[in-house]
């Protein structure tokens, strides 16, 4: 389908309309499957969202619905599920999905690529079966995709305050975009006056100069930090005023202390499972964040000038090295994949090979996970080994993307911040 759309040179608007119609068909197909088949099409989380929205409509807390661990804003957004149609949320998520495709198109163009390249990048998202299925099944990840892409778009267009505002909202919805704060701070340009003065100085204090450039609190950087803190604090204060400790516990703290020993691709799950009864298990759960932090800081220092790739790498590292890694998390870095593809030189053969390896590694994990979950067979060791394979696969893909990115940079300068 992508080849047909590209060859006919359809406008991005027409492609977006077709993509939306495809999602509408999936929604209606899902209604049929839900009624006729034992395996349901609708995501279980969609029922959680709807129940939480019902509590909100009744003037109660959305956290009265067990397993609702999201911002109350999402429950408010889905109240039309109760008084209008139970399909409203799915339609809303599909709209966000299409908006994400349009933002990808815009971001690629902002980075000085052609309309044709931008269209191809958008099509990678708009006609991706995974993204279409996720939104039409009632998963809210398309909202996060839009928020993250808005952060990058505003940053690339030098709209610092808007960038900080969208970043605060994104972190309010999900914690992981907080990892973008450091490279975004570095990416905000220094005043021209300081850049001129630096060029006039000798190279004896080169390291010191670079350190000062990275952390120098310029006006734009102060605005960035201030708007982010004020916006995030305001959202948190309002929600806390409405729902108290339940909000903090379910929307924030749960995701930091979460332990998932079944639906979890992370190879760390087995260690955390075996040590769950240890007195120091909580401390151990915090220590596993150390490799993440080290890598995130290192990538921030090295790749902040190539901010789109830096954010993609941050997300992939956060998901891959996290103590909890579910299939829902994969969409977090897939959102940014179309944005970095134009600057990645890789043969079609290698690209298909990496995609195949990624899916096969998931299948290898899903097989023993099925026997554990549905057959009650002890396959923990096999799941751990499969988790290691998936971990290695993701790391290898990141390494290949880094190398192809470096190759590209040697031949053509990327748009630096």
N, C-alpha and C positions, 0 to 999 in steps of 0.2 A: 504493500500500500504506500509506503514511504517513497518508493521509486516512482510510482505512478503520479503521486502528488507533486514530486519534485520536477519530473519531466514536463508536466503540464503547466508548470510555473504559476500555480494558483496563488492568490494573495493569502497573506497570513490570516486575514479575516475569514475567508472562505474555508481555509483549513481548520480554523478554530470552530467554525460552525459545524463542519462535518464531525470533528472530534467530539463536540458536545452531543450531537445526535447519536453517535456511537455509544456514549455513556447513558443516554436516555434509553436506548435499546437494552443495554445491560441492566438498568434499573428495572425495567418491565420484565425482562427475562428472570431477574432475581425474584420478583413477586411470584412468578409461576413455579420456580424451583422451590421456594419456601413453602408453597402450598402442597406440592406433589411429592417432594423427595424428603428422605430422612435427613440427609446432609443439607443444611441450609446455606443459602447464598449470602444472606445478610450477616454482617460481622456482629459478633456477640456484644462488642462495645457499643454498637448502635442502640441496642436495647438499654444498655446502661445509661447512655446519654439521654434517651427518651424518658426513662424513669426519673432521672435527675431533673429534667425539664418539668416533669409533672409535679414533683415536689416544690419546685420554684413557683409554678403556677398556683400552688396551694398556699404560698407564703411560707414555706418551710425551707430547710437547708437541703441543698442537693446532695450533701454528704450523708443524708439519711439512707441514700441508696448505696448499699454495700458495693465496694470495688470502684466507686466513682472517685478517681484520684486526679482530677483535672481542675482547671480554673472554673469558678462559677460562671464566668462570662460565656463559656461554651454552653452551659445549661440554659442561660438566658437566650442565647442565639437560637436554640432549638425549641423554644416554647411553641412556635407554630406547629411543631409535630403534634401537639396536643389539641390545639383549637382550629387548625387548618387541615393538615394532612400528615399522616405518618411518613410520607415520602419527602416531606419538605427538606429535612436534613440532608438526605442523599442528593437532592437537587442542588442544595447550597454547596455541598462539598464538591460536586462536579463543576459548579461555576468557579469556585476557587481553583480547581484543577486547570481550567481553561485560562484563568487569569495568570496562573503560574507560567503557562506556556507563552503567553504574551510578554510577560516580564523577562523570560529567558531570551526571547526575540529582541527585546529592547536592550538588555544588558550586553548581548553579543555585538549589537550595532554600536553601542557606546564605546566599546573597545576597538572601534575602527575596522570592523569587519564588514563585508558586503551584505546586501539584503539577502542574497542567495544563501550565504553562510548562516546568517541569522535565522532564516526560514528553516534550514535543515536542522539547526540546533533546537528550534521550537518543536519541530516535528518529532524529534527523538523523544520529547516529553509527551506531546499531545497524543501520539499514537503508540505509546508504550503500553502493552497489555497489562503490565503490572500496575502502573499508575491509574489506568482506566478502571481496572477491577477494584482497586483499593477504595477509590472515591465512590464508585457506584455501589459498593457493599456497605457503605456507611461509616467508613473510617475517616477521622478528622485530620489526617496528616496533611491534606492539601492546604489547610489553613496555615500550618507551619511553613509549608513550602513558599506560600505567598509572602509571609512575614520575613523570612530569611532573604528571599530575592529582593524585597523592598529595601532591606538593609544594604545590600550590595549595590543596588541601583542608586540609592541616595548617596552612598559613599563615592561611587565613581563619578557622580555628577556634582560632587563637592557640596552637597546639601547636608552639612554636618549635623545640624540640630534635628532634622527629620530622620537621619540615620540613627541617631541616639534614641529618638522616640520609638521608632520601629524595633530597635534592638531591645529596648526595655519591655515592649509588649511581647516580643518573641520569647524572651527569657521568662516572662510571666506565664506564658502558655506552656513552655517546655524549658528545662534548665540548660540543655546542651548549647544553645547559641551564646551562652555566657563565655564560652571558650574563645569566641571571636573578639572579645574586648581588647586583648593585648595587641594583636596584629592590626586591628582597626585604629587603635590609638597611635601605633607606630606609623600607620599609613597616612594619617593626616599630615599634610605638608608643613614644613617649617617656613617661616617668613623668608622672602627673597633676600632681605638684608642680612639674615644670619648665614644663608647659603653663600653669599658673596664674601662675607668676612671669613668663612671657613676656607674658601679657596685661596685667600690671600695668606693664610697661615702656613707654616712649614708642616711637614709630615711627621715630625717628631712625636706629636701627641695625637696620632691618627686614631688610636683606639679610644682615647678619652673623648675626642671629638665625635666619634660615632656614638659613643654612649650618651653624650649630651644631646646629640641629634634625636636619638630614640626616645629619651625621657623628658626632654625639654618641655615644660608646661606652657605652651603657647596659648594664645587667645582661643584659637579653634579647638585645641585639645581640651582646654578648661571647659569650654562650652559643651563639648562632646560628653565629658565626664559628668558635668553638672546636670545636663538634660537627662542623661541616662539615670543617674541616681534619683533625681527628683521624680521622674516619671515612674520608675519602678517602685519607689517608696510610696508614691501616691496610690498606685494600683494595689499594692500590698496592704496599705492602711485601710483603704475602702473595703476590700474583701475581708480583712480581719475584723473590721467594725461590724460587718454583716454576719460573719460566720465563725469568728473567734478562732480558738485553737484547732478546731476541726479543719479549717482551711489550711493553716500552716502545716499541720501534720500530714494531710492527704495530698495537697498540691505540691509541697516542697520537700519536707523532711522524708517522706516515704521513699522518694526517688533517690535520695542519698543513701539511705540505710537499707534499701530493698535487697532481698535475697530471693532468687528464683532458681531452684535446683532441678526443674523439669523442663519448662519451655525456655531453654537458655543455651544459646550457641557458644557461650564463653567457656573456654577450657578451665577457667577459675572456679566454675560452679562446683566441681567435684571436691576440691579442697575446702571450699566454704561449706559444702554439705557435710563432709566428714568432721569438720571442726565446729559445727553449729552449736554443740553443747559445751564447748570450751569456755572458761571464764573470760578469756581474752579474744573471743570470736569477733566482738564488735570492733576492737582495735585492729584486728587482722583485716576486717572488711574495709577499714579506712586506709590501711597501708597499701592495699592493692591499687589505690589511685595514684601512687607515687610514679610508676612508669608513665602513666598518662600525662601527668603534670610535666615531667621532664621533657617528653616528646613534644608536647604542645608549646612549651616555652621555646624549645629549640627551633621548631618550625616557624614560630612567630618571628624569631630573630633572622632567620634565613630567607623566608619567602614573603615577608610582609609587603614588599613592593609589588608582588604578583598576588594581589589580595584575593582574587577569585579562586586561584589554585590553593592558596593558603587556607581559606575557609573550607574548601573541599577536603584537603588533607587533614585539617583539624577534626572535621566531622567523621571521616573514615577512621582516624586514630581513636577518637572518643568511643565510637561504636565497637571497634575491633578489640581494644584493650579494656573495655568496660567489664565489670564483674557480672553484669546482666546484659545479654545481647539477644534480642528477639527479632523476628523477621520484620516487625513493624519499624525497627530502627533503621533498616536498610534504606528506606525511602529518604532518610535524612541526608545521606550523601548522594543518593541517586538524583536528588533535586538539583545539585550543583554540577553533576556530571556533564549535562549538555553545555553548560557555560564554559567549561574548560576544554572541551573537545576540539574547538577550532585551533587551539594553540598546541595541540598534541599530535606529533608525527608518529604514526603507528600504522603498520600494514593491516589491511583488512583481515588477513590470515591470523596475525597475532591478536588483533582485537577480538575476533570470533573465538580464538583459542582461550583467551582470558575469560570471556563471558561464559563459555562452556565449562571451564574449570570452576568458576564461581557457582554455577548451578549444580554441577556434579558434587561439589563439596557440601552444598546444602542437602542434596538428596542422600548423601552418605550419612549425614547426621539425622535426617528425618526417619530413616529406616529403624535404627535401634530406639529412637525416641517414640515411635509408634508402638513398638512392642512393650516398652516400659509403661506408656500411658494407657493403652487400650487392652493389652494382653496381660499386664501385671508381671511381666518377666523382668528379672534384674539385669538390666543392660547398661548400668551406670558406667562401667569401665569402657564399653564400646562407644557410648555417647561422648565420654571424655576424649577418647582417641579421635573420634570424628570431629569434635570441637577443635582439637589441635590442628587437624588437617585444614579445617575452614579458616582458622586463625592464620596459618602459614600461607594459605591461598590469598587472603586479603592483604597480608604484608607484601607478598610478591607482586600483587597487582599495583599496590602503592609505589613500590620500588620501580616497576616498569614505567608507570606514569611520570615519576620523577625524572627518570633517565630520558624519556622521550620529550619531556618538557625542557630539560637542559639542552638537548639537541636542538630544539626549536629556537631557544634563546640565543644560541650561537649564531644562527642565521638571520634572526630578525628580532629586534627589541620589542619586548612586550610593553603594553601601556602601563607604566609605573605610577604608583601613587605619589 
